[in-house]
Amino acid sequence: MPPPVAHSIIASSLSLPTAAAVSKLFTSSSTWTRAFFATASTLTLPSRNVMTATTATTSAFATAASNTATPTDGTSRTVNNRNMFTKLASWRPRRLSTLKQRSDSTSSVPSFTSSSSSHSAHSDYSIEGDRVQQPPSSRRRRRHFSTSKANSEGGSKLSSDRAQAAIKLLPSYLIDARAITQFSPSTPDGALQLSVAENQLSELPVKGMVGIMEDTKAGRIGTLGTKEMRLVDVLSQLVSSNIARPSNEGAAAVHVFDTEMIYYQPTQGVPTLRAAMASYLQNLLVSPTHPDLPAKFDPENLVVGAGCNAVLENLCTVLANPGDAVLIPTPYYAAFEFDLVARAGCHITSVTTFDHHNSKVPESGAIRPEFYYPNRSSLDDAYARAVEETGRAPRVLLLSHPNNPLGICYPPAVMEECIAWCREKEVHLISDEIYAGSVYRKERSGEEKGEPTFVSAMALGSSSSDTSATQKGLGLGPYVHLVYALSKDFALSGLRVGVAYTENEEILMPLQKLNDLCQISSQTQLLVERMMCAYAIKDDGDKSEKFTDVYLEANQENVHERCDALQSCLDDVGIPYLPADSGLFVWMDFREFLPVMSDGTTEATESVESREQRERKLYLSLMKEFGLLFTPGMSMRNERAGFFRCVFTAASEEEFELGLVRLRKFVKETRRSKSI
């Protein structure tokens, strides 16, 4: 057998050495193995058609594998499949000439650190030859998520430094939350959990729906009940179905476990599920605001993996090297730091927005939504800080749209400005639209009255003017990407179904192969496919609407009603908040109840340490004294202390009403104590 063939890798603005390295894992083996995969990719297996691959995919493999790379030290290197993963950390784009040589101290693992000045969590190390160089000590306060070489050599033999570093990436407030007794029927005085983004309203019956039907070639087959169905009732019926796959005309019946389902599946998801998902995303993200757009989601560019965090991590892995910056507007979902740092090793640079608008943020009273919008000025500032912190240009801008934790959507003009900026700077925009089906106020108010609340980056970034037959997909180009999941809109976080969509052909094959580590089971794929294609039977006899449309509409009404109840309570007690239009939460302003600042300090000049200390005292008081467990804003890198996210759907109706009682009690007693 001939020896493995070595290939070299090149960095580009469209993908990275890591992406090309993953693509070449198949092609860097023996000649007969490469020939086998090249041949197999052109075959259609008659009895296992879900395993069909395409010649275009093989071409993408070969293209990615034939590229060349420049290692950091400027020397020529080859990497074969035997030592691929031990060498991946050494591959870097050439740093900027202004970057000074790091110190000579070495470490056996990447150093994950968080800078308090930019609230970043990142991998900050460089490569000189085969040595991993630690950065010099910084004058800025840093939370270190790694150990030195000495600690590594003398550390635990039961776990790695990386294991301990990963734990330290978790938000500190989670430790407090786990230590407190939580509310239950047996512990009625426990704290109400209103910080986890789950939707217990999904347990309610779907208003007006009494049956479910599956679409088949022979017609629609369904069961009509006598009472309104819940989501779990629908899933229970679909999971036990044994009719043919809804997206596969002419196919034989499929049992709960069929022969085809016990074998390996395509790593990116079975074709029929991806086709159903593409149709669903088109109806959810594009058609409502751009019904005449000729461009469509291409199922071949979809990757279905085990949850949004998994596909997001994989997407950042193929777009950014360890240590490359990911820009995220603040405040942001706290778990992004774990998702993007623990394994992908990215460096998170906050995009702060308060100082980049025409007027100043008020010291008291409501902060208007536009203060939170990223613009060209705030993006340019974050770009410059990322270069200063990492020595190279940032690779990714990650937008949460609709936004978590703010509970609002960015206006179309803001999204268009971000898309244009990214394309100009050759920075990849990832739009996390996991709450797109939970937009319950459809039109904007105020100066933007009449405009749609939510317009997807997929619609805004599409090349709608290109209606030629040669255009593939939405026409997004290589710099605009999407992540989505069923965890929020359908409350199916336990099924672990996430989606990444990209039209960057250079990263598609690496993304598909990395998904091999986070595939979802064949049975779950079949269940989700059936759900996507099923029709609802309404109590008036109507059978024309997809179940997904009926469910989302009913859920949006329930979320809207619950949100209004919380905001009405906040109005009654005089607590400012950001008027929510989407998601499962309200962003509340509790600055009034913070401990006083030291003399001469203002909100704008207060140190990060002071903000965290004052907010933590208030957070612990809310949790321990009043039984209210909210998400503290500083854990989400907010620019001011005293803001909290309340997940109003994380409780049953009884628990929610109890939460409002406790909130009123907190406001009354705290104001009274402050007045004494």
C-alpha positions as CSV (number, residue, x, y, z in Angstrom):
1,M,0.0,0.0,0.0
2,P,1.4,3.4,-0.9
3,P,2.2,5.9,1.9
4,P,-0.4,8.6,2.8
5,V,-0.4,11.5,0.5
6,A,0.5,14.8,2.2
7,H,-1.3,18.0,1.3
8,S,-0.8,21.6,2.3
9,I,-3.5,24.2,3.1
10,I,-4.2,27.8,2.4
11,A,-5.9,30.5,4.4
12,S,-8.5,32.7,2.6
13,S,-11.1,35.2,3.6
14,L,-13.8,32.6,2.7
15,S,-12.6,29.8,4.9
16,L,-9.6,28.8,6.9
17,P,-6.8,26.2,7.2
18,T,-9.0,24.2,9.6
19,A,-11.8,24.0,7.0
20,A,-9.4,22.8,4.3
21,A,-7.8,20.4,6.7
22,V,-11.1,18.8,7.5
23,S,-11.9,18.4,3.7
24,K,-8.6,16.7,3.1
25,L,-9.0,14.1,5.8
26,F,-10.5,11.7,3.2
27,T,-8.1,12.6,0.4
28,S,-4.9,12.3,2.4
29,S,-5.1,8.5,2.6
30,S,-4.1,5.8,0.2
31,T,-4.7,6.0,-3.5
32,W,-7.2,3.2,-3.5
33,T,-9.1,4.8,-0.6
34,R,-9.3,8.1,-2.6
35,A,-10.5,6.2,-5.6
36,F,-13.1,4.4,-3.6
37,F,-14.7,7.6,-2.3
38,A,-14.5,9.3,-5.7
39,T,-16.4,6.4,-7.2
40,A,-18.8,5.9,-4.4
41,S,-19.8,9.6,-4.5
42,T,-21.3,9.2,-8.0
43,L,-23.4,6.1,-7.1
44,T,-27.1,6.0,-6.2
45,L,-27.8,3.0,-4.1
46,P,-31.2,1.7,-5.0
47,S,-32.2,0.4,-1.6
48,R,-30.5,3.0,0.5
49,N,-31.1,6.2,-1.5
50,V,-30.6,8.4,1.6
51,M,-26.9,7.7,1.2
52,T,-26.7,9.2,-2.3
53,A,-23.9,11.7,-2.8
54,T,-23.1,13.9,-5.8
55,T,-20.2,14.5,-8.1
56,A,-20.2,18.1,-7.2
57,T,-19.5,17.2,-3.6
58,T,-16.5,15.1,-4.7
59,S,-15.2,18.1,-6.6
60,A,-15.5,20.3,-3.5
61,F,-13.5,17.7,-1.6
62,A,-10.8,17.7,-4.3
63,T,-10.7,21.5,-4.5
64,A,-10.4,22.1,-0.8
65,A,-7.7,19.4,-0.5
66,S,-5.5,20.8,-3.2
67,N,-5.1,24.2,-1.6
68,T,-1.8,25.4,0.0
69,A,-1.1,27.1,3.4
70,T,1.4,29.5,5.0
71,P,2.3,28.4,8.6
72,T,2.9,31.2,11.1
73,D,6.7,30.6,11.2
74,G,7.0,30.9,7.4
75,T,8.4,27.4,7.0
76,S,7.1,24.8,4.6
77,R,5.0,22.1,6.3
78,T,3.0,19.1,5.3
79,V,0.2,17.5,7.3
80,N,-1.1,14.0,6.8
81,N,-4.1,12.3,8.3
82,R,-2.1,10.6,11.0
83,N,-1.1,13.7,12.9
84,M,-3.8,16.1,11.6
85,F,-5.5,17.1,14.8
86,T,-2.2,17.5,16.7
87,K,-1.0,19.9,14.0
88,L,-4.3,21.9,13.4
89,A,-3.6,24.3,16.3
90,S,-0.3,25.3,14.6
91,W,-1.9,26.6,11.4
92,R,-2.4,30.3,11.4
93,P,-2.8,33.1,8.9
94,R,0.3,35.3,8.8
95,R,0.0,37.8,11.6
96,L,0.1,41.6,11.0
97,S,3.7,42.9,10.8
98,T,3.1,45.2,13.8
99,L,2.5,42.2,16.1
100,K,5.5,41.8,18.5
101,Q,7.0,38.4,19.2
102,R,5.5,36.7,22.2
103,S,7.5,35.8,25.3
104,D,9.5,32.6,25.4
105,S,7.4,30.9,28.0
106,T,5.6,27.9,26.7
107,S,2.4,26.1,27.4
108,S,1.0,22.7,26.4
109,V,-2.5,24.0,25.8
110,P,-4.2,27.2,24.4
111,S,-4.8,30.0,26.9
112,F,-8.4,30.9,27.1
113,T,-8.8,34.4,28.7
114,S,-11.4,37.0,29.2
115,S,-10.5,40.7,29.1
116,S,-12.6,42.9,31.3
117,S,-12.1,45.9,29.1
118,S,-13.7,44.3,26.1
119,H,-15.5,41.4,28.0
120,S,-13.7,38.9,25.7
121,A,-13.2,35.2,26.1
122,H,-10.6,34.0,23.7
123,S,-7.6,31.8,22.9
124,D,-4.7,34.2,23.0
125,Y,-1.5,32.4,22.0
126,S,0.9,32.3,19.1
127,I,3.1,29.7,17.4
128,E,6.8,29.9,16.8
129,G,8.0,26.8,15.1
130,D,6.4,24.0,17.1
131,R,6.3,26.0,20.3
132,V,3.1,27.5,21.8
133,Q,4.0,31.0,23.0
134,Q,2.0,32.4,25.9
135,P,1.2,36.2,25.8
136,P,3.0,38.6,28.1
137,S,1.1,39.6,31.3
138,S,-1.4,42.4,30.7
139,R,-2.1,45.4,32.9
140,R,-5.8,44.8,32.3
141,R,-7.6,42.6,34.7
142,R,-8.1,39.2,33.2
143,R,-9.9,36.1,34.2
144,H,-7.6,33.3,33.2
145,F,-9.1,30.1,31.8
146,S,-5.9,28.1,31.5
147,T,-3.0,26.9,33.6
148,S,0.7,27.4,33.2
149,K,3.1,24.7,32.0
150,A,4.1,24.1,35.6
151,N,0.5,23.6,36.7
152,S,-0.1,21.3,33.7
153,E,2.9,19.1,34.6
154,G,2.0,18.9,38.2
155,G,-1.8,19.0,37.8
156,S,-4.5,16.4,38.0
157,K,-4.0,13.0,36.2
158,L,-7.7,12.6,36.1
159,S,-8.6,15.4,33.7
160,S,-6.9,17.8,31.3
161,D,-6.3,21.5,31.6
162,R,-8.8,22.0,28.8
163,A,-11.5,20.3,30.9
164,Q,-10.9,22.7,33.7
165,A,-10.8,25.7,31.3
166,A,-14.1,24.7,29.9
167,I,-15.8,24.8,33.3
168,K,-14.4,28.2,34.0
169,L,-16.1,29.6,30.9
170,L,-19.5,29.0,32.4
171,P,-21.2,32.2,33.8
172,S,-20.6,32.5,37.5
173,Y,-24.3,33.2,38.2
174,L,-25.1,29.6,37.3
175,I,-23.2,28.4,40.4
176,D,-25.4,30.6,42.6
177,A,-28.5,29.4,40.8
178,R,-27.6,25.7,41.4
179,A,-26.9,26.3,45.1
180,I,-30.3,27.8,45.8
181,T,-33.5,25.8,46.6
182,Q,-35.8,26.2,43.7
183,F,-39.6,26.4,43.8
184,S,-41.6,23.1,43.6
185,P,-44.8,21.8,45.3
186,S,-42.7,20.4,48.1
187,T,-40.6,23.6,48.4
188,P,-43.1,26.5,47.9
189,D,-40.7,29.1,49.3
190,G,-38.0,28.2,46.8
191,A,-36.8,30.5,44.1
192,L,-38.8,30.7,40.9
193,Q,-36.6,29.8,37.9
194,L,-37.1,32.6,35.4
195,S,-33.6,32.6,33.8
196,V,-33.6,29.5,31.6
197,A,-35.0,30.2,28.1
198,E,-37.6,27.5,27.9
199,N,-41.2,27.7,26.9
200,Q,-43.6,25.9,29.2
201,L,-46.5,27.5,27.2
202,S,-45.8,24.7,24.6
203,E,-47.6,22.4,27.0
204,L,-50.9,24.1,26.3
205,P,-53.4,22.7,23.7
206,V,-53.0,24.2,20.2
207,K,-56.0,26.5,19.9
208,G,-58.6,25.1,17.4
209,M,-56.6,22.1,16.3
210,V,-58.2,18.7,16.9
211,G,-56.3,16.4,14.5
212,I,-53.2,15.9,12.4
213,M,-52.8,14.6,8.9
214,E,-49.7,13.4,7.0
215,D,-49.3,14.1,3.3
216,T,-48.7,11.1,1.1
217,K,-48.8,10.3,-2.6
218,A,-52.1,8.5,-2.1
219,G,-53.6,11.4,-0.2
220,R,-53.7,12.8,3.3
221,I,-54.0,10.3,6.1
222,G,-54.9,11.6,9.5
223,T,-56.7,11.1,12.8
224,L,-59.5,13.3,14.0
225,G,-59.9,13.8,17.8
226,T,-62.6,15.3,19.9
227,K,-60.4,17.7,21.9
228,E,-57.6,20.2,21.1
229,M,-54.2,18.6,20.7
230,R,-51.0,19.5,22.5
231,L,-47.6,19.5,20.8
232,V,-46.7,16.3,22.7
233,D,-49.9,14.7,21.3
234,V,-48.8,15.5,17.8
235,L,-45.3,14.2,18.3
236,S,-46.7,11.0,19.9
237,Q,-48.9,10.3,16.9
238,L,-46.2,11.1,14.3
239,V,-43.4,9.1,16.0
240,S,-45.6,6.0,15.8
241,S,-46.6,6.5,12.2
242,N,-45.7,3.9,9.6
243,I,-46.7,5.5,6.3
244,A,-44.2,6.5,3.7
245,R,-41.8,9.5,4.2
246,P,-43.9,12.6,3.4
247,S,-41.2,14.1,1.1
248,N,-40.4,10.9,-0.8
249,E,-43.1,10.2,-3.3
250,G,-43.6,6.6,-4.2
251,A,-41.6,5.2,-1.3
252,A,-42.7,2.2,0.7
253,A,-44.1,2.5,4.2
254,V,-41.6,3.4,6.9
255,H,-41.9,1.8,10.3
256,V,-40.8,3.4,13.6
257,F,-37.5,1.7,13.0
258,D,-37.0,0.7,9.3
259,T,-34.1,-1.1,7.7
260,E,-32.8,2.1,6.1
261,M,-32.7,3.9,9.5
262,I,-30.3,1.5,11.3
263,Y,-27.3,2.3,8.9
264,Y,-25.1,5.3,8.6
265,Q,-26.9,8.4,7.4
266,P,-25.5,11.4,5.4
267,T,-23.6,13.5,7.9
268,Q,-25.5,16.7,6.9
269,G,-28.9,15.1,7.3
270,V,-31.0,12.9,5.1
271,P,-32.1,14.6,1.8
272,T,-35.8,14.4,2.6
273,L,-35.5,16.2,5.9
274,R,-33.3,18.9,4.4
275,A,-35.8,19.4,1.6
276,A,-38.6,19.8,4.2
277,M,-36.5,22.1,6.4
278,A,-35.6,24.3,3.4
279,S,-39.3,24.7,2.6
280,Y,-40.0,25.6,6.2
281,L,-37.3,28.1,6.4
282,Q,-38.4,29.7,3.2
283,N,-41.9,30.2,4.6
284,L,-40.6,31.4,7.9
285,L,-37.8,33.7,7.0
286,V,-38.3,34.9,3.4
287,S,-41.9,34.6,2.2
288,P,-43.6,36.8,4.9
289,T,-41.6,39.9,3.9
290,H,-40.4,39.0,0.4
291,P,-43.1,36.9,-1.1
292,D,-42.1,37.6,-4.7
293,L,-38.4,36.8,-4.1
294,P,-37.5,34.2,-6.8
295,A,-34.5,32.9,-4.8
296,K,-35.0,29.9,-2.6
297,F,-33.2,28.0,0.2
298,D,-31.1,25.2,-1.4
299,P,-31.4,22.0,0.6
300,E,-27.8,21.1,-0.5
301,N,-26.5,24.0,1.5
302,L,-28.3,23.0,4.7
303,V,-26.5,21.1,7.5
304,V,-28.8,19.6,10.2
305,G,-27.0,19.0,13.5
306,A,-27.5,18.4,17.2
307,G,-28.7,21.8,18.3
308,C,-28.0,25.4,17.5
309,N,-24.8,25.5,19.7
310,A,-23.3,22.6,17.8
311,V,-23.9,23.9,14.3
312,L,-22.8,27.4,15.4
313,E,-19.5,26.0,16.9
314,N,-18.9,24.1,13.7
315,L,-19.6,27.1,11.5
316,C,-17.1,29.3,13.5
317,T,-14.6,26.4,13.4
318,V,-14.6,26.5,9.6
319,L,-14.6,30.3,9.4
320,A,-12.1,31.3,12.1
321,N,-8.8,30.0,13.4
322,P,-8.2,29.6,17.2
323,G,-7.6,33.1,18.5
324,D,-9.5,34.9,15.7
325,A,-12.0,37.4,16.9
326,V,-15.8,37.0,16.8
327,L,-17.6,40.3,17.2
328,I,-20.9,40.3,19.2
329,P,-23.1,43.3,20.1
330,T,-23.8,43.6,23.8
331,P,-25.6,42.4,25.7
332,Y,-25.4,38.9,24.3
333,Y,-26.5,35.4,25.2
334,A,-24.0,34.4,27.9
335,A,-23.4,30.8,26.6
336,F,-21.9,32.2,23.4
337,E,-18.6,32.4,25.3
338,F,-18.7,28.7,26.1
339,D,-20.0,27.7,22.6
340,L,-17.3,29.6,20.7
341,V,-14.3,29.4,23.1
342,A,-14.3,25.9,24.7
343,R,-13.3,24.0,21.6
344,A,-13.3,26.4,18.6
345,G,-10.9,28.7,20.6
346,C,-12.3,31.9,19.3
347,H,-11.7,35.3,20.9
348,I,-14.9,37.2,21.7
349,T,-14.8,41.0,21.2
350,S,-17.8,42.9,22.5
351,V,-19.4,45.4,20.1
352,T,-20.4,48.1,22.6
353,T,-23.1,50.5,21.2
354,F,-24.0,53.1,23.8
355,D,-21.3,55.6,22.9
356,H,-22.0,55.4,19.1
357,H,-25.3,57.2,18.9
358,N,-26.1,60.9,18.6
359,S,-27.6,61.3,22.2
360,K,-26.3,60.0,25.5
361,V,-27.7,57.1,27.4
362,P,-29.8,58.5,30.3
363,E,-28.6,57.8,33.9
364,S,-32.2,57.0,34.9
365,G,-35.4,56.2,33.1
366,A,-35.9,53.9,30.1
367,I,-33.1,53.3,27.6
368,R,-34.5,53.4,24.1
369,P,-34.0,50.3,21.8
370,E,-31.9,52.2,19.3
371,F,-29.1,52.6,21.9
372,Y,-28.6,48.8,21.5
373,Y,-28.4,48.8,17.7
374,P,-25.0,48.2,16.2
375,N,-23.9,50.7,13.5
376,R,-20.9,51.3,11.4
377,S,-19.2,53.4,14.1
378,S,-19.6,50.7,16.8
379,L,-18.5,48.0,14.3
380,D,-15.4,50.0,13.3
381,D,-14.5,50.5,16.9
382,A,-14.9,46.8,17.7
383,Y,-12.9,45.9,14.6
384,A,-10.0,48.1,15.8
385,R,-10.1,46.6,19.3
386,A,-10.1,43.1,17.9
387,V,-7.0,43.9,15.8
388,E,-5.3,45.3,19.0
389,E,-6.2,42.3,21.1
390,T,-5.4,39.5,18.6
391,G,-3.0,41.0,16.1
392,R,-5.2,40.3,13.2
393,A,-8.6,41.2,11.7
394,P,-11.7,39.7,13.1
395,R,-13.3,36.9,11.1
396,V,-17.0,36.9,12.2
397,L,-19.8,39.2,13.3
398,L,-22.5,37.2,15.2
399,L,-25.9,38.8,15.4
400,S,-28.8,37.4,17.6
401,H,-31.8,38.4,15.5
402,P,-34.4,38.4,17.2
403,N,-32.2,39.4,20.0
404,N,-31.5,37.4,23.1
405,P,-31.6,38.8,25.8
406,L,-33.3,42.1,24.6
407,G,-36.5,40.5,23.3
408,I,-36.5,42.8,20.2
409,C,-35.6,42.6,16.5
410,Y,-33.1,44.8,14.8
411,P,-34.8,47.0,12.2
412,P,-34.1,46.2,8.5
413,A,-31.9,49.2,8.1
414,V,-29.7,48.1,10.9
415,M,-29.4,44.6,9.5
416,E,-28.7,46.0,6.0
417,E,-25.9,48.2,7.4
418,C,-24.3,45.2,9.2
419,I,-24.5,43.0,6.0
420,A,-22.9,45.8,3.9
421,W,-20.2,46.4,6.5
422,C,-19.3,42.7,6.6
423,R,-19.1,42.3,2.9
424,E,-16.9,45.5,2.7
425,K,-14.6,44.3,5.5
426,E,-14.7,40.6,4.4
427,V,-16.0,39.6,7.8
428,H,-18.5,36.7,7.9
429,L,-21.9,37.6,9.3
430,I,-23.7,34.8,11.1
431,S,-27.3,35.6,11.8
432,D,-28.7,33.5,14.7
433,E,-32.4,33.5,14.1
434,I,-33.4,30.8,16.6
435,Y,-36.4,33.0,17.8
436,A,-37.7,33.9,14.3
437,G,-40.9,31.9,14.8
438,S,-41.5,33.7,18.2
439,V,-42.1,37.2,16.8
440,Y,-45.5,38.1,18.3
441,R,-45.8,41.8,17.4
442,K,-45.8,41.8,13.6
443,E,-45.5,45.5,13.0
444,R,-43.3,48.2,14.5
445,S,-44.6,51.3,16.3
446,G,-43.4,54.8,16.6
447,E,-41.4,56.3,13.8
448,E,-41.2,52.9,12.1
449,K,-44.9,52.2,12.4
450,G,-46.2,49.9,9.8
451,E,-42.8,48.3,9.0
452,P,-42.5,44.5,9.7
453,T,-40.9,43.8,13.1
454,F,-38.7,41.1,11.8
455,V,-36.9,40.8,8.5
456,S,-34.5,38.0,8.2
457,A,-30.9,38.4,7.1
458,M,-31.6,35.7,4.5
459,A,-34.1,38.0,2.8
460,L,-32.1,41.2,3.2
461,G,-28.8,39.5,2.0
462,S,-30.4,37.8,-1.0
463,S,-29.4,38.9,-4.5
464,S,-33.0,39.4,-5.4
465,S,-32.1,41.1,-8.7
466,D,-30.5,38.0,-10.1
467,T,-33.3,35.8,-11.4
468,S,-31.2,33.8,-13.8
469,A,-31.3,30.1,-13.9
470,T,-27.7,30.0,-12.9
471,Q,-28.2,31.5,-9.5
472,K,-28.0,28.9,-6.7
473,G,-29.9,29.2,-3.5
474,L,-30.7,32.7,-2.1
475,G,-27.7,34.4,-3.7
476,L,-26.2,35.3,-0.3
477,G,-22.6,35.1,-1.4
478,P,-19.8,33.7,0.8
479,Y,-20.1,36.1,3.7
480,V,-23.7,35.7,5.0
481,H,-24.7,32.6,7.0
482,L,-27.6,31.4,9.2
483,V,-28.1,29.3,12.3
484,Y,-31.5,28.1,13.5
485,A,-33.0,25.4,15.7
486,L,-36.3,24.0,16.9
487,S,-35.4,24.5,20.6
488,K,-37.2,27.8,21.1
489,D,-40.0,28.3,18.6
490,F,-41.2,24.7,19.1
491,A,-39.7,24.2,22.6
492,L,-38.0,21.0,21.3
493,S,-34.7,21.6,23.0
494,G,-34.6,17.9,24.0
495,L,-34.7,16.7,20.4
496,R,-31.5,18.6,19.6
497,V,-32.3,19.8,16.1
498,G,-30.2,22.7,14.8
499,V,-29.6,24.0,11.2
500,A,-26.7,25.9,9.6
501,Y,-27.1,27.4,6.1
502,T,-24.3,28.7,4.0
503,E,-23.7,29.4,0.3
504,N,-20.0,29.6,0.8
505,E,-18.9,26.5,-1.2
506,E,-15.4,26.6,0.3
507,I,-16.7,25.7,3.8
508,L,-19.6,23.4,2.9
509,M,-17.8,20.1,2.8
510,P,-15.8,20.8,6.0
511,L,-19.0,21.8,7.7
512,Q,-20.7,18.6,6.6
513,K,-17.8,16.5,7.8
514,L,-17.5,18.2,11.2
515,N,-21.2,17.5,11.6
516,D,-20.3,13.8,11.8
517,L,-19.5,14.6,15.5
518,C,-22.9,16.0,16.2
519,Q,-25.4,14.2,14.0
520,I,-29.0,13.7,15.1
521,S,-30.4,10.2,15.1
522,S,-32.3,8.8,12.0
523,Q,-35.4,8.4,14.1
524,T,-35.4,12.0,15.2
525,Q,-34.8,13.1,11.6
526,L,-37.9,11.1,10.4
527,L,-40.0,12.5,13.2
528,V,-39.0,16.1,12.4
529,E,-39.6,15.5,8.7
530,R,-43.1,14.3,9.4
531,M,-43.8,17.3,11.7
532,M,-42.6,19.7,9.0
533,C,-44.9,18.2,6.4
534,A,-48.0,17.4,8.5
535,Y,-51.3,19.4,8.2
536,A,-53.5,20.5,11.0
537,I,-57.2,19.5,11.2
538,K,-59.1,22.5,12.7
539,D,-62.2,22.3,14.7
540,D,-64.1,24.0,11.8
541,G,-63.1,21.2,9.4
542,D,-60.3,23.2,7.7
543,K,-57.4,21.0,6.6
544,S,-55.4,23.4,4.4
545,E,-52.8,24.7,6.9
546,K,-49.5,23.2,7.8
547,F,-49.1,22.1,11.4
548,T,-46.0,24.3,11.8
549,D,-48.0,27.4,10.8
550,V,-50.9,26.6,13.1
551,Y,-48.7,25.8,16.0
552,L,-46.5,28.9,15.7
553,E,-49.5,31.2,15.4
554,A,-51.1,29.7,18.5
555,N,-47.8,29.8,20.4
556,Q,-47.2,33.5,19.4
557,E,-50.6,34.4,20.9
558,N,-49.8,32.6,24.1
559,V,-46.4,34.3,24.4
560,H,-47.9,37.7,23.5
561,E,-50.5,37.4,26.3
562,R,-47.9,36.3,28.9
563,C,-45.5,39.2,27.8
564,D,-48.3,41.7,28.2
565,A,-49.1,40.5,31.7
566,L,-45.5,40.9,32.8
567,Q,-45.1,44.4,31.2
568,S,-48.4,45.5,32.7
569,C,-47.0,44.5,36.1
570,L,-43.8,46.4,35.4
571,D,-45.8,49.5,34.4
572,D,-47.8,49.2,37.6
573,V,-44.8,49.2,39.9
574,G,-42.8,51.7,37.8
575,I,-39.9,49.6,36.6
576,P,-38.6,50.6,33.2
577,Y,-38.1,47.9,30.5
578,L,-37.5,47.4,26.8
579,P,-40.8,46.9,25.1
580,A,-40.5,43.3,23.8
581,D,-41.7,42.1,20.4
582,S,-40.2,38.7,20.1
583,G,-38.5,35.9,22.0
584,L,-39.4,34.6,25.5
585,F,-38.1,37.4,27.7
586,V,-38.3,41.0,28.8
587,W,-35.2,43.2,29.5
588,M,-35.8,44.9,32.8
589,D,-34.1,48.0,34.3
590,F,-33.5,47.5,38.0
591,R,-30.8,50.3,38.3
592,E,-33.0,52.0,40.9
593,F,-32.4,49.1,43.4
594,L,-28.6,48.9,43.0
595,P,-26.3,49.7,46.0
596,V,-25.1,53.3,45.7
597,M,-21.9,54.0,43.7
598,S,-18.8,55.5,45.4
599,D,-18.7,59.3,45.4
600,G,-17.9,61.0,42.1
601,T,-18.6,57.9,40.0
602,T,-21.1,57.9,37.2
603,E,-22.5,55.0,35.2
604,A,-20.4,55.9,32.3
605,T,-17.2,56.0,34.3
606,E,-17.9,53.1,36.7
607,S,-15.4,50.2,36.5
608,V,-16.4,46.8,35.4
609,E,-15.4,45.4,38.9
610,S,-17.8,47.9,40.6
611,R,-20.6,47.1,38.2
612,E,-20.3,43.4,38.8
613,Q,-20.1,43.8,42.6
614,R,-23.1,46.1,42.8
615,E,-25.2,44.0,40.5
616,R,-24.3,40.7,42.2
617,K,-25.6,42.1,45.6
618,L,-28.9,42.9,43.9
619,Y,-29.0,39.6,42.1
620,L,-28.5,37.6,45.4
621,S,-31.1,39.7,47.2
622,L,-33.7,39.0,44.5
623,M,-32.9,35.3,44.5
624,K,-32.4,34.6,48.3
625,E,-34.8,37.1,49.9
626,F,-37.6,37.3,47.3
627,G,-37.3,34.0,45.4
628,L,-36.8,35.5,42.0
629,L,-34.2,34.0,39.8
630,F,-33.5,36.3,36.8
631,T,-30.5,36.4,34.5
632,P,-28.1,39.3,35.5
633,G,-27.2,41.7,32.7
634,M,-23.4,41.8,33.5
635,S,-23.2,38.1,32.8
636,M,-24.3,39.0,29.3
637,R,-21.7,41.8,29.1
638,N,-24.2,44.7,29.4
639,E,-22.7,48.1,29.4
640,R,-24.5,49.2,32.6
641,A,-25.2,47.4,35.9
642,G,-28.7,46.6,37.1
643,F,-30.4,45.1,34.1
644,F,-32.0,41.7,34.3
645,R,-33.6,39.3,31.8
646,C,-36.9,37.7,32.8
647,V,-37.9,34.6,30.9
648,F,-41.6,34.9,31.4
649,T,-42.4,31.5,29.6
650,A,-40.1,29.5,31.9
651,A,-42.9,29.0,34.4
652,S,-46.4,27.5,34.6
653,E,-49.3,29.8,34.9
654,E,-49.4,29.3,38.7
655,E,-45.7,29.9,39.0
656,F,-45.9,33.0,36.8
657,E,-48.6,34.6,38.9
658,L,-46.6,33.9,42.0
659,G,-43.6,35.5,40.4
660,L,-45.7,38.7,39.8
661,V,-46.7,38.7,43.5
662,R,-43.1,38.4,44.5
663,L,-42.0,41.1,42.1
664,R,-44.5,43.6,43.6
665,K,-43.3,42.6,47.1
666,F,-39.7,43.2,46.1
667,V,-40.4,46.7,44.7
668,K,-42.5,47.8,47.7
669,E,-40.1,46.6,50.4
670,T,-36.9,47.7,48.7
671,R,-38.2,51.2,48.0
672,R,-39.4,51.5,51.6
673,S,-36.0,50.4,53.0
674,K,-34.2,52.9,50.7
675,S,-36.5,55.7,51.9
676,I,-35.6,55.2,55.6
